[in-house]
């Protein structure tokens, strides 16, 4: 676990800085800054819109007396996408936009579910309630 955290907090920023420098060399300093600002604004707006949609779905599910597990997971992933999109970098922007697209977000949810199931082991019925 420590090695994964070290990778996240050391290697990814180094890769991001390298990519931003290469991009700056290729298209110039100001266009690179402009792209970073625009992706941050567009990403935050999309995350806000998607978040409001999910919030409304959660409210409707709760009013109907159902537990909105899928929508809550979507909300958490959209929140994570918004945070990632606000950080400068190309890889983080790609990851953030991927989490905002329902198709790729559903694929990621499936992967997350498998990870939780593998860690919990057989016999735990909790994960069966999350479809």
C-alpha positions in Angstrom: 0.0 0.0 0.0 2.8 2.4 0.8 4.4 1.8 -2.5 1.2 2.7 -4.3 0.9 5.9 -2.3 4.5 6.8 -3.1 3.7 6.2 -6.8 0.6 8.5 -6.6 2.3 11.3 -4.7 5.8 11.2 -6.4 5.7 9.5 -9.8 2.5 11.0 -11.1 3.4 14.6 -10.4 6.8 14.0 -12.0 5.1 12.6 -15.1 2.6 15.4 -15.2 5.4 18.1 -15.0 7.3 16.4 -17.7 4.3 16.2 -19.9 3.4 19.9 -19.3 7.0 20.9 -20.1 6.9 18.8 -23.4 3.6 20.3 -24.2 4.9 23.8 -23.5 7.8 23.2 -25.8 5.5 21.9 -28.6 2.7 24.5 -28.5 4.1 27.3 -26.3 3.7 28.4 -22.7 0.5 30.4 -22.9 -1.5 27.9 -25.0 -0.5 25.2 -22.4 -1.6 27.4 -19.6 -4.9 28.2 -21.5 -5.6 24.5 -22.0 -5.1 23.8 -18.3 -7.4 26.6 -17.3 -10.1 25.6 -19.8 -10.0 21.9 -18.9 -10.3 22.9 -15.2 -13.3 25.1 -15.9 -15.0 22.7 -18.2 -14.3 19.8 -16.0 -15.6 21.5 -12.9 -18.8 22.6 -14.8 -19.4 19.0 -16.0 -18.8 17.6 -12.6 -21.2 20.0 -11.1 -23.9 19.2 -13.7 -23.4 15.4 -13.3 -23.3 15.8 -9.5 -26.7 17.6 -9.5 -28.2 14.9 -11.8 -27.0 12.2 -9.4 -28.1 14.2 -6.4 -31.6 14.3 -7.8 -31.6 10.6 -8.5 -30.5 9.9 -5.0 -33.4 12.1 -3.6 -35.9 10.3 -5.9 -34.6 6.8 -4.8 -34.8 7.7 -1.1 -38.3 9.1 -1.5 -39.3 5.8 -3.1 -37.9 4.0 -0.1 -35.0 2.4 -1.9 -31.3 2.6 -1.0 -29.5 4.5 -3.8 -26.2 2.6 -3.7 -25.4 2.9 -7.4 -26.1 6.6 -7.4 -24.1 7.2 -4.3 -21.1 5.5 -5.8 -21.6 7.6 -9.0 -21.7 10.7 -6.8 -18.5 9.7 -5.1 -16.8 9.0 -8.4 -18.1 12.3 -9.9 -16.7 14.1 -6.8 -13.4 12.5 -7.3 -13.4 13.4 -11.0 -14.1 17.1 -10.0 -11.1 17.1 -7.7 -8.8 15.4 -10.2 -9.9 17.8 -12.9 -9.0 20.8 -10.8 -5.4 19.7 -10.5 -3.1 20.7 -13.3 -1.9 18.0 -15.6 -2.8 16.0 -18.7 -3.1 12.5 -17.1 -5.2 13.8 -14.3 -7.5 15.6 -16.8 -7.9 12.4 -18.8 -8.7 10.4 -15.6 -11.2 13.1 -14.5 -13.0 13.2 -17.8 -13.1 9.4 -18.0 -14.8 9.4 -14.6 -17.4 11.9 -15.9 -18.4 9.7 -18.9 -21.0 7.2 -17.7 -19.6 4.4 -19.8 -16.1 4.6 -18.4 -17.4 5.4 -14.9 -19.5 2.2 -15.0 -16.4 0.2 -16.1 -14.4 1.7 -13.2 -17.3 0.9 -10.8 -17.1 -2.7 -12.0 -13.4 -2.8 -11.4 -13.8 -1.3 -7.9 -16.5 -3.8 -7.1 -14.2 -6.7 -8.0 -11.4 -5.1 -5.9 -13.7 -4.9 -2.9 -15.0 -8.5 -3.4 -11.4 -9.8 -3.7 -10.5 -8.1 -0.4 -13.6 -9.2 1.5 -13.4 -12.8 0.4 -16.1 -15.4 -0.1 -19.1 -15.5 2.2 -19.4 -11.7 2.6 -22.9 -10.9 1.2 -22.5 -7.2 1.6 -21.1 -6.7 -1.9 -23.9 -8.6 -3.5 -26.3 -5.7 -2.6 -24.2 -3.3 -4.8 -25.0 -4.1 -8.4 
